[in-house]
Amino acid sequence: MNVVHWSMRDCKAFSHPWAKMFQASNARTVLATRCLKRRHFVSKSRTPVKYASFSEVQQLQEKQFTGLTFPLQDLTRYLAPNLDTSCFCIFNPNRDDINKAERFFIPSRENVIDYYSSAVRMDHVPQLSLPEVCFLGRSNVGKSSLIKALFSLAPDVEVRVSKNPGHTKKMNFFKVGKFFTLVDMPGFGYRAPKDFAEMVEPYLNHRPNLQRTFLLVDAQVGIQEIDNIAIEMLEEFGIPYVLVLTKIDKASKRVMAMNVLKIQDFVKEKTQVCFPQLFPVR
């Protein structure tokens, strides 16, 4: 199937202040040793998490392994052969690297993973020295679901996930051992907290130990006007960020391919501090 390579050169640039976000849309705690030995790790709902461990993913056939672990590489077979897909493989860790990274999320007595605290204003934010990464995106884009998946090997860590947009109303801090702190930010847009701008903007602009921001975008619709506002803010503040394409299992291959190519052009032509490779997740 041939996919047209959309260029973003003719796209209108958005330069709205933060306030217009609300006008644009009304948008491993220590486990017992026996738990670590289970093939499937069980969440609080006692539902098995399939492929929670990378060791399980490695047992899949090569085609399944690639499709699950490197979706962008798998997507290339749906694209016209003349399209530039070089940026799909900029981040290309080997299996040993992935196994090492997974160890950050395996709880133990020495590597305690747990919810730490929440805050609604900067003067409520905990004073922590560890590096921080935060997850940002419009309401119902899948932030909490992604964070819950990251903590699938630490099921005692409670990450609340709701089908209703705007469920997260505070900045929620999770400590990942002695390595870093993960911050779940409230969603912007529909049903966002009234004081969203006062809560999030100072954190992003003034948090000294913030190392990376992950901005989530829905694979079914791509970058929206409200996402552009967040991108402009991150660019203005000079905050290194990564675009994460969520819900790829809900988008058709054609739609996903089109959105990936559009975002690829957008990042190349419109951004300065965005990591050049997009990261798709289910």
Secondary structure, 3 states (H helix, E strand, C coil): CCCCCCCCCCCCCCCCCHHHHHHHCCCCCCCCHHHHCCCCEECCCCCEECCCCHHHHCCCCHHHHHHHHCHHHHHHHHCCCCCCCHHHHCCCCCHHHHHHHHHHHCCCCCCCEEEEEEECCHHHCCCCCCCEEEEEEECCCCHHHHHHHHCCCCCCCCCCCCCCCCCCCCEEEEEECCCEEEEECCCECCCCCCCHHHHHHHHHHHCCCEEEEEEEEECCCCCCHHHHHHHHHHHHHCCCEEEEEECCCCCCHHHHHHHHHHHHHHHHHHCCCECCCCEECC
